[in-house]
Amino acid sequence: MEDISEEQEFKYGEHSLQKIKVFKYSSTNASTYIYIHGGAWRDPSNTFDEMRPVLGIPNANLIGINYRLSPEIKHPEHLIDILRASRFVKQNFDVSQITLLGHSVGATMILQLLHYRQIIRDGLKHTHKDDLSSLDNLFAYVNDNVLLLQVIFLDGIYDVVELLKEYPDYASFVDDAFVSNKHFADSTQLSSANESLDLPFSLVSKDTKFLIYQSLEDDLLSMKQTHLLIDYLSSKNQGFTLHVGNWGKHEEIFGKYREIVFSGNVP
């Protein structure tokens, strides 16, 4: 792929939302940042364009992923789209030193990716799509070709069961993305009873950095979800760095601090 200095969109699937946007790219760049937006699995106003304010990150390829939304699709189809987009990026761009970052349910999907085979298998059982043979090649390619340097969790949802205990009104968007209580309970490692989720993480190595960011001014999510993630990673002996600060409301996505947060360079 030739260098890209002005943003371009590329399709990784047939659906209009199955696109990535490349904001800048050069095979000589030392690092790559790939962003997964939030929006409660359903909000079309949240898109890969949330990456645009961070163009000042130097010597880096910057890529955003759009994916299909609920209620048109249910979990784990959003996650499958992230895998397909990741495969497309690796097949078409010379990228390494990848940082994967996600905001809100984008952070949920980063957590899910750490056990993507098991999470997707369990999710499809609930939607009566038990045949995974069509995904075998996708799983194999991602497993063999995607290794993450950093993962950055941004004001995320990590346990839907606990989310609804704290915010019962959020059932409206959860019901759009899942077909039952058991479906969303099985959707992340924190609430699932699947023993296979005790297996080692996928797509990361012992050297992968885990960064967690939470704005103390977030008006939609308290610190509880972040504390749940911290407890989970600690139980797995996974190191991480936590950053909290007064970085604005949830939908401001760190506002004027977005570039420094997205780059992972908050002191």
C-alpha positions as CSV (number, residue, x, y, z in Angstrom):
1,M,0.0,0.0,0.0
2,E,1.3,3.5,-0.9
3,D,1.6,6.2,1.7
4,I,-1.6,7.9,2.8
5,S,-1.5,11.5,3.9
6,E,-5.2,12.4,3.4
7,E,-7.8,10.2,5.1
8,Q,-9.2,7.3,3.0
9,E,-11.9,4.7,3.6
10,F,-11.6,1.1,2.8
11,K,-14.3,-1.6,2.9
12,Y,-13.6,-4.9,4.7
13,G,-17.1,-6.3,4.1
14,E,-20.3,-5.8,2.1
15,H,-22.2,-3.8,4.7
16,S,-22.0,0.0,4.5
17,L,-20.6,0.1,8.0
18,Q,-17.9,-2.5,7.5
19,K,-15.2,0.1,6.8
20,I,-12.0,1.3,8.1
21,K,-10.7,4.8,7.8
22,V,-7.0,5.4,7.4
23,F,-6.1,8.9,8.6
24,K,-2.4,8.6,7.8
25,Y,-0.1,5.8,6.8
26,S,3.5,5.1,5.8
27,S,5.3,1.8,5.9
28,T,8.2,3.7,7.5
29,N,6.1,4.7,10.5
30,A,7.3,3.1,13.7
31,S,3.9,2.4,15.2
32,T,0.2,1.9,14.5
33,Y,-2.8,3.0,16.5
34,I,-6.1,1.3,15.7
35,Y,-9.3,2.7,17.3
36,I,-12.6,1.0,18.1
37,H,-15.4,3.5,18.8
38,G,-18.2,3.1,21.4
39,G,-21.8,4.0,21.3
40,A,-23.6,1.3,23.2
41,W,-23.4,-1.1,20.2
42,R,-26.0,0.9,18.4
43,D,-25.4,4.7,18.2
44,P,-24.5,5.8,14.6
45,S,-23.2,9.1,15.8
46,N,-20.1,7.3,17.2
47,T,-17.7,6.5,14.4
48,F,-14.1,6.0,13.5
49,D,-14.0,9.8,13.0
50,E,-13.3,10.1,16.7
51,M,-9.7,9.3,15.8
52,R,-9.4,12.6,13.7
53,P,-8.4,14.9,16.6
54,V,-5.3,12.8,17.4
55,L,-3.5,13.3,14.0
56,G,-0.7,14.9,15.9
57,I,0.7,11.6,17.2
58,P,4.1,11.5,15.4
59,N,5.5,8.7,13.3
60,A,2.4,6.7,13.6
61,N,-0.2,5.1,11.4
62,L,-3.7,6.0,12.5
63,I,-6.7,3.8,11.7
64,G,-10.3,3.7,12.9
65,I,-12.8,0.8,12.6
66,N,-16.5,1.1,11.9
67,Y,-18.6,-2.0,12.5
68,R,-22.3,-3.0,12.1
69,L,-24.6,-1.9,14.8
70,S,-27.5,-3.2,16.8
71,P,-30.4,-3.9,16.7
72,E,-29.6,-5.0,13.1
73,I,-27.1,-7.4,14.5
74,K,-26.5,-9.0,17.9
75,H,-23.4,-10.0,19.9
76,P,-20.9,-11.4,18.8
77,E,-21.3,-10.0,15.3
78,H,-19.7,-6.6,16.3
79,L,-16.7,-8.5,17.6
80,I,-16.5,-10.6,14.4
81,D,-16.4,-7.3,12.4
82,I,-13.4,-6.2,14.5
83,L,-11.6,-9.4,13.6
84,R,-12.4,-9.0,10.0
85,A,-11.2,-5.4,10.0
86,S,-8.0,-6.4,11.8
87,R,-7.3,-9.0,9.1
88,F,-7.9,-6.5,6.4
89,V,-5.4,-4.1,7.9
90,K,-2.8,-6.7,8.3
91,Q,-3.3,-8.0,4.7
92,N,-3.2,-4.6,3.1
93,F,-0.9,-2.5,5.2
94,D,2.6,-3.0,6.5
95,V,1.9,-2.4,10.1
96,S,3.6,-3.4,13.3
97,Q,3.9,-2.2,16.9
98,I,0.1,-2.1,17.1
99,T,-1.7,-0.3,19.8
100,L,-5.4,-1.2,20.0
101,L,-7.6,1.3,21.8
102,G,-11.3,1.3,22.4
103,H,-13.8,3.7,24.1
104,S,-16.9,2.5,26.0
105,V,-18.1,-0.7,24.2
106,G,-15.0,-0.4,22.1
107,A,-13.1,-1.2,25.3
108,T,-15.5,-4.0,25.9
109,M,-14.5,-5.5,22.6
110,I,-10.8,-5.2,23.4
111,L,-11.5,-7.3,26.6
112,Q,-13.5,-9.8,24.5
113,L,-10.6,-10.1,22.0
114,L,-8.4,-11.5,24.7
115,H,-10.5,-14.7,24.5
116,Y,-12.2,-14.1,21.1
117,R,-12.7,-17.8,20.1
118,Q,-14.5,-18.6,23.3
119,I,-16.5,-15.4,23.5
120,I,-17.6,-15.7,19.9
121,R,-18.5,-19.4,20.3
122,D,-20.6,-18.7,23.3
123,G,-22.3,-15.7,21.7
124,L,-23.3,-17.6,18.6
125,K,-24.9,-20.4,20.6
126,H,-27.3,-17.9,22.0
127,T,-28.2,-16.6,18.5
128,H,-28.5,-20.2,17.3
129,K,-25.5,-20.0,14.9
130,D,-23.4,-22.9,16.2
131,D,-21.5,-23.6,13.0
132,L,-18.1,-21.9,13.4
133,S,-16.5,-23.5,10.3
134,S,-17.0,-20.3,8.3
135,L,-14.9,-18.4,10.9
136,D,-12.0,-20.9,11.0
137,N,-9.9,-19.1,8.5
138,L,-10.5,-15.8,10.1
139,F,-9.6,-17.1,13.5
140,A,-6.4,-18.8,12.2
141,Y,-5.3,-15.7,10.3
142,V,-5.8,-13.3,13.3
143,N,-4.1,-15.7,15.7
144,D,-1.0,-16.1,13.4
145,N,-0.7,-12.4,12.3
146,V,-2.0,-10.0,14.9
147,L,0.1,-9.3,18.0
148,L,-0.6,-6.2,20.0
149,L,2.1,-4.0,21.5
150,Q,-0.4,-2.1,23.7
151,V,-4.1,-2.3,24.6
152,I,-5.8,0.9,25.9
153,F,-9.1,0.7,27.7
154,L,-11.0,4.0,27.7
155,D,-14.0,4.5,30.0
156,G,-15.1,1.0,29.2
157,I,-17.9,-1.5,30.0
158,Y,-16.4,-4.7,31.2
159,D,-19.3,-6.6,33.0
160,V,-22.8,-6.1,31.6
161,V,-24.4,-7.9,34.5
162,E,-22.9,-5.4,37.0
163,L,-23.6,-2.5,34.7
164,L,-27.4,-3.2,34.8
165,K,-27.3,-3.5,38.5
166,E,-25.9,0.0,38.7
167,Y,-27.8,1.5,35.8
168,P,-31.1,-0.4,35.2
169,D,-32.1,2.1,32.6
170,Y,-29.3,0.9,30.3
171,A,-31.4,-2.2,29.6
172,S,-32.7,-0.5,26.5
173,F,-29.4,-0.6,24.6
174,V,-28.3,-3.9,26.2
175,D,-31.6,-5.5,24.9
176,D,-30.8,-4.3,21.4
177,A,-27.4,-6.0,21.4
178,F,-28.3,-9.3,23.2
179,V,-31.1,-11.8,23.1
180,S,-31.2,-12.8,26.8
181,N,-29.7,-12.3,30.2
182,K,-27.5,-15.4,29.7
183,H,-26.3,-14.0,26.4
184,F,-24.9,-10.8,27.9
185,A,-23.6,-12.7,31.0
186,D,-21.5,-14.9,28.7
187,S,-20.3,-11.9,26.7
188,T,-17.3,-11.0,28.9
189,Q,-14.8,-12.9,31.0
190,L,-15.9,-11.1,34.2
191,S,-19.5,-12.5,34.2
192,S,-19.2,-15.7,32.2
193,A,-19.0,-19.1,33.9
194,N,-17.2,-20.7,30.9
195,E,-14.1,-22.4,32.3
196,S,-12.3,-22.1,29.0
197,L,-11.9,-18.4,29.6
198,D,-9.2,-19.4,32.1
199,L,-7.0,-20.1,29.1
200,P,-4.1,-17.6,28.4
201,F,-5.0,-14.4,26.6
202,S,-4.9,-14.2,22.8
203,L,-3.3,-11.5,20.6
204,V,-0.9,-10.4,23.4
205,S,2.4,-11.4,24.8
206,K,4.1,-11.0,28.1
207,D,5.5,-7.7,26.9
208,T,2.1,-6.2,25.8
209,K,1.3,-3.2,27.9
210,F,-2.2,-2.8,29.4
211,L,-3.3,0.8,29.9
212,I,-6.6,1.7,31.6
213,Y,-8.0,5.3,31.5
214,Q,-11.0,6.6,33.3
215,S,-12.3,10.2,33.3
216,L,-13.5,11.1,36.8
217,E,-16.0,13.4,35.1
218,D,-17.6,10.6,33.1
219,D,-21.4,11.1,33.5
220,L,-22.5,7.7,32.2
221,L,-20.1,5.3,33.9
222,S,-18.7,5.4,37.4
223,M,-15.4,4.0,38.4
224,K,-17.1,0.7,39.2
225,Q,-16.6,-0.9,35.8
226,T,-12.9,0.2,35.8
227,H,-12.5,-1.3,39.3
228,L,-14.0,-4.6,38.0
229,L,-11.5,-4.7,35.2
230,I,-8.7,-4.0,37.6
231,D,-9.8,-6.9,39.8
232,Y,-10.1,-9.2,36.9
233,L,-6.6,-8.4,35.4
234,S,-5.1,-8.7,38.9
235,S,-6.7,-12.1,39.3
236,K,-4.9,-13.2,36.1
237,N,-1.6,-11.7,37.3
238,Q,-1.7,-9.3,34.3
239,G,0.1,-6.1,34.9
240,F,-1.5,-2.8,33.9
241,T,-1.2,0.9,34.4
242,L,-4.2,2.9,35.6
243,H,-4.7,6.6,34.8
244,V,-7.6,8.7,36.1
245,G,-8.2,12.4,35.6
246,N,-10.7,15.1,35.1
247,W,-10.9,14.6,31.4
248,G,-14.6,15.4,30.6
249,K,-17.9,13.6,30.1
250,H,-18.3,10.3,28.5
251,E,-19.4,11.5,25.1
252,E,-16.7,14.1,25.0
253,I,-14.2,11.2,24.7
254,F,-11.5,13.0,26.7
255,G,-12.1,16.3,24.8
256,K,-9.0,18.4,24.6
257,Y,-7.0,15.6,26.3
258,R,-7.9,13.1,23.6
259,E,-4.5,13.1,21.8
260,I,-2.4,12.6,24.9
261,V,-4.8,9.9,26.2
262,F,-5.1,8.1,22.9
263,S,-1.3,8.1,22.5
264,G,-0.9,6.4,25.9
265,N,1.5,9.2,27.0
266,V,-0.3,10.6,30.1
267,P,2.4,11.0,32.7
